[in-house]
């Protein structure tokens, strides 16, 4: 039950292996019949959180194009929905796999951003 109390640091162990960066960026979701732009609240080399977002069900897989400025073309990553916001307008995804050296490129780009 939510009491409205903010607890920091969060209770329990951190499950993320990669450091998150609070960054607003647009990622493009590709599907056979549509393209959807999604804005991040935070990103790591392991996943991202989109807010606001019209979410997919947990377990849904999607292809994302992730803009990084290093080579002039976006990263391609397969992502899986891991959790949804209680209020229904946010969605956390983990990056299942990247094409080529995408995870390393994303990690390098995120390391250049301010904390």
Secondary structure as UniProt FT lines:
FT   STRAND          21..22
FT   STRAND          26..30
FT   STRAND          35..44
FT   TURN            45..46
FT   STRAND          47..51
FT   TURN            58..59
FT   STRAND          61..66
FT   TURN            69..70
FT   STRAND          75..84
FT   TURN            86..87
FT   STRAND          90..98
FT   TURN            100..101
FT   HELIX           102..111
//
